[in-house]
């Protein structure tokens, strides 16, 4: 069967694949449009399989949120080059992936056909890396933030005691500011009590070994109690969001910032949880 320019254009409009790939698909399937689409999807998987050893360090983190803002989700999709990450097809796929995550569905299973077609369009090793979904639990507010054009995505749940407090503009701003804090300072935990003891012990071992090397020996055990306590507290200021210096005012901690907002709104605000997805990290 003769493959016409019109047939190639129709397949291209349907799949966004290149003209050459569309002609090849139509030729291989004797002009059958449905089979040609299937051919292109399978070819995309074959291309990805050949490039599986190629590193996928570029990509996008996208955010999706429900109309009532009681649920939010992040999705990270990786590719090989920044060029592909900026294409319309790739951006749309990542946005769709975030929307699927928001619905609590499996991204790869739900967008399987779209994924195969994206592989065909890009010719790169594209990976659906991970997603995170939050559904508001009790009184409070969810806030989401995308930083550096999709390099970092953040979700924060800020809890309060009175349901009506969540609508206060000051609380909405506070939740957003905690998102900025998490994006900028990359904490791992909310409070010091959330840090596993094994992680604290490992950090103390490193610090005490450095102290021993510097001094030649460790101080007496009695003195070590206070030293360990101080080291632990300093470690927590680095990895616990409530103990970090507040990004908008280095003279106070996040904990003190929230205490001030709590006083102003007449309710207790606490960081319930957060998620931070950094591209490739």
Protein Blocks (a to p, Z undefined) as FASTA:
>chain_A
ZZdfklmmmmmmmnopafklmmmmmmmnnopaklmmmmmmmmmmmmmmmmmmpccfbccd
dddddfklpaccddddddfbfklmmpmklmmmmmmmmmmmmnopafklmmmmmmmmmmmm
nopacddfbdcddddehjdddddddeehhpaccddddddfblklmmpmklmmmmmmmmmm
mmmnopabfbfmlpcfklmmmmmmmmmmmmmmmnopacdfklmmmmmmmmmmmmmmmmmm
klpccfklmkbcfklmmmmmmmmnopacddfbdcdddehZZ
